[in-house]
Amino acid sequence: MMGKGPEASTPADDDSLMRRIAGGDEAAFALLMDRHLARAVALARRVTGSPAIAEEIAQEAFLRVWTRAADWQPQARVSTWLWRIVMNLALDQMRRRRPAALDEVPEPVDPGEDPEAAALRNALGRALEAALAGLPERQAQAVRLCLVDGFSQAEASAVLEVSEGALESLLVRARRSLRSSLSAYAPAEAS
């Protein structure tokens, strides 16, 4: 499912909140957290696959925002800086904890949905997750940010700390690998 991109807050609003947070303003911190918490949790959940770990990562990210607010420099948007913190924490968590396999829990079947179609949808979802897991880490991050989380290429390149050209290259290679991995699920061409 495609997201709508980061919350619609203006950089100036977030910038002024960061200046207030640097001065110890708890209300400004609460407002920034209200504005971006759901997105931070969602990003961490996409990377880790765990809602509980995602919550912990988001809390740690906002703790870092609070403690490092005075060090923040407005060269990038506050949200981009926050997504980078979340991404780095999530990747650190994944490096420390390489799970053997996620428990396979089938999605609930829509009572009106054809069982065969539901089985195919579930199989495709598992195949897509396996294909994403098989990509090099940077390619998988680029795909998740741009195609799953709805970040623009400029935002995703800032989060990943690569140029937009490098991001496009990551996406092209990832799409090629995914196309190959998922070719069995491609609709048959009409004769």
N, C-alpha and C positions, 0 to 999 in steps of 0.2 A: 504494500500500500504506500502510495506516495504521500509524503508529508507536505505541509504548506510552507516549510522553511522556518527559520528562526522567528521568534515572536516579533511582532511589528512594533518595536520600540525604536525611537530615534537614537542615534549614537550620542547626540547632545544630552538627551535625558539620562542615559546610562553614564556618560562622562560626569555629569553634575552629581549623580548619585555616588560615583566612585570618589569624587573629591570630598563629599560629605562623609562617606564611610571612612576615608583616611583620617578624618577628624574625629572618628569615634561615634558617628551618628547611627544609632541602632535602628531608627525608623527608616533611614535610607537603605540600610542593609536589608531590612525586612521587605522593603519594596522591590529591591533588585532581586532578592530571592524569590518573591512571589512571581515576578516577571519571568524568571528563567529556570526555576526549579524543575518543572515538569519536563522541559526540553533536555535538561542536564541528565535527569534520570532516564529518559528515553534513549539518549545517546549511549549512556553507560550500559543500559540493558541490551542494546543492539550489539555492543562489543563483547560483553561478558556472557550474555544469554541468561543471566540470573537477576530476577527482580530484587532480591534481597541484597546482593552485592552491589547492584546499581544504586540502590538507596544509600548504601554506605559510601560509595564513591562520590555521589552528588553531595553528601554532607561534608566529606573531606574537601571537595572542590570549593564549596562555599566557605569552609573554615579557612582555606588558603586565601580566598578573596578577602575575607575579613582581616587576616593577619598580614597580608601583603598589599593592602590597598594603597598604602603610602608609596610603595615601590612602582605601582602601575604607571605606565607612560602611555598617553593617548595616541600612539602611532597606529594602533589597530583598534577596532571596535571592542568594547568591553565583552560583548557576547562572543566574539571570535577568541579573545583571550580566555574566557571561561570554557569554551568548547575545547580549546587546546589543553587546558588543565584536566578536564574530564577525560578526554581521549588518552592523555598520558597516564593518568591514574588507572584507567581501565586496562590499558595495554600492560602496565606494570603488574596489575592483578592477574592478568591472563598469563603472563610469563612466569609468575610465581606459582600459579595453580593451573596446570595443564590437565583439564579433566580427561579421563579416558573416553567417556562418551556421555552425552546428555541422555537422560531418560526419554524414551520415545513415548510421548503422550499424544494419542490421536486427538485431533480437533473434534469438537462435537459436530455431529452430522445434522444438517438442516433437515427437519422432517419432510420438507417438500423437495429436497434434493435427491436426485437419482443416486442410489448407492454406488453405482459404477463411476459416476462423475465425481462423487465425494472421494472415492478411493483413488482415482486418478489425480485429483487436486492434492490430496494428502501425499501421494507418492511424489508428485512434482515439487511440493514444498520441501520434502525431505531431500530430494535430489538437488534442489537449489541450495539448501543449507550446506549439503555435503560439497557441492561445487564451490561455494563461497569459501568454505573451510579449506579447500584444496588450493586456493589462490595464494600467491605470495601476500604477506601481511599488508603491504602498502596498497596493493591492488584491491584487496578486500575492503580496506578502510575507505578507499576512494569510491568504490561501488556503494557501500553502505551510506556514506555521507551524501553523495549526489543522487543516487537512484532510490534509496530507501528513506533517508531522512529528509530529502528535499532541499538540501543546501545548494546554493548556486555554486558554480565552479570557482568563482572568486572566493567565496566563503570557505569552501572545502580546501582550496589550495592554501589559504591562510591557516586553517586548522592543522593541516598536514605539514605546513612549513615548506611547501614546494611552489615552483612557479606554476602559472596556469597551463603553460605548455607541457610541463612535466606531469601535471594532473591529467591532462587530456591523453597523454601517452599511457599513463597508468590505466585509464578507463578503456582505451582502445584495446590494450593487451588483455585486460580483464574480460571485456565483452567477447573477444575472440576465444579465450579459454572457456568461458561460460557457454558460448554457442556450441563449442565442440563437446563439452561435458553434457550438455542438455539436448544434444541432437536427437536422441531417442524420443524426446517428448515433442519434437516439432511436428506440426500438423502435416499430413501427407499432401503432396502437391496434387492438384487435380490433373487428370490426364486429358 
